[in-house]
């Protein structure tokens, strides 16, 4: 029903991925597989709603609590995740990272430890260290290391990425319950970034933190997320969260509306979210199936060209996290060859604290993804022989 093979020229649209490629890689006109937005148009149902709203012609101040925004979120969580949420527990912010910034300032002090899983989304690192907090990483799956870091007297927050970026790991309900128990035992607040939740692959189930955590006074936890990732409208901005403690929720809203001056959200973001959550499910399901097909292609090409690698598609998302360490290739050399010889840009694992990996964004028409993985295979095979 939807055409994900259609290639759309994004040049000249102020795209970070396409027009801003030289800022990160030092060379213009590379084929990018980098920042996590997609090359697909947003769902036609979302575009239709945006056209209708633009056609109204008046863009005065808005209030996210007055219209259908909260009801659309409630509907989405009930229908998609079998989770009932209290619309009164919702908060709004321009982005997930802006929510994280506010919560870090509310629930931690400079010098406090913030525990994350490694490899770590680079936005987390910038937010945490930029505010003078200490980022404390534990490897994905290492429960003993997690408890050890949470038990440190000055660890104040567990910052989850659920599903995990960049690995694509979907945490099980048992794992999340364990995390909640550890946080409770050590008096640590929890912030769960769930922006990749809608992109969970077939056979895996995302469990919202709101189903795990207990609400009420003294319960310092927040779920922060947005529809911008799954439905590909990040440039419209907008995110929302669920905060368990009603007093903390009130404090958060007050900070956003006074300290940050966010009295009126972007109306087109509200419009896009409402349309996506009420009418975008079919598009999203086809997108997930298309991405699964692309990931299968990536696995096939890697197995054929680099048989020493053992790689499986992620459990969520359109980011292929590929371990090249068995090939013994130095990361800087790999990046130089990808840029100079292949004219492609692929994110190095060092950005996420784990050199030797690459993060390949395949949220794009399959023909483009094929060019990216083939360039990676050629380069890795060539350097391995050198």
C-alpha positions, 0 to 999 in steps of 0.5 A: 500500500505504501511505497518505501522504495521511492527515492526522495532528494533531500538535498537543499532541505537543510538536512543534517544527514545530507546537507550537513555531512561535511560538518561531521566527516569533513567532506561534502557530497557523501552518501550518508547512513548517519544520524537517525532520521529516515529518508522516507516521507512521513505517512500520507495520513500525517501529511494530510492532517498537516496540510489541513492545519496549514490551510487554516492559516492561523498559527496563534499560541496553543496549549497541548492540554486543550485538544486531542493530543493527550487522548491520542497518546492514551489511545496509542498506548492502549492499542499498541502496548496494551498499557493504560496511561493516565492522561493527567500524568503526561507532560510536554517538551520540545524534545526528548533530550530537553526533557532529560536535561530538565530531569537531570537538573531536578533529580541530580546535582553536579558531580552526581553519577548517572548510570547508562548502558554501553555502548551509549547514545551520544546525546546522553553523553552530551546531556549528562556531561554537559551539565557536570554530571558523571556518566557511568557506563555498564555493558549491556547485559552485565547485571552485576556491573549495573548493581555495582554502579547503582550502589555507589553513594553518589549515583543518583539516576539510571538512564535507560534507552528502551529499546537500546540505541545503538544496539537495538536491544529490546529489554524484556519485562523481567529485565525491566522489573530487575532494573526497577528493583535495583533502582528502588533498593539503591534510591536511584531515580529512573528516566527511560527514553523510549523513542525507538519503542514503535520500531520493535521488530516482529517477535519482540515486545516493548514494555513501557516503563509506565507498566513496570514502575509504581506511581505516587509521591516519592516515586521518581521516574519518568518515561520520555518519548516522541512519535517523531522517530517512528513517523519521521517528523523530527524537524517538527519537534515535540515530545511528551513524557509520563512522570510518576510523582504528581508533585515532580510532574507539576514541578517539571511543567512549571520549569518548562513554562517559566524557566524555559519559556515554553508556554506554547508548543509547536502546533504542527507537532501536535497535529502530526502526533494526533494523526500518527497515533490515530491513523498511522498504525498501518503505515508503521506496520508496513515500515517495520516489515520493509526495514526487516527486509532490508536488515535481512539483506544486510545480513546476507551481504555481510555473510557473503562478503565477510564470513568471519562476522556473526551478525544478527538484525537488531530487535528494534529500529533501523540502525544496524550495529555491526561488530567489525572487531574480528577483522582487526581493522583500525577504526580511523583507517576504516573511516578514511577509506569509506570516505575517500574511496567509497564516498559514504558516511557511516557512523563509527562505533567510537562515537558511542564509546565502543570503537570497532563497531559501525552504526549503519542507518538503513532507514531508507530505500533498499537500493540506497541501503545496498550501496551502503552495506556493499561499500562497507563490505568492500572496504573491510575486505580490502583493509583486512587483506592489506 
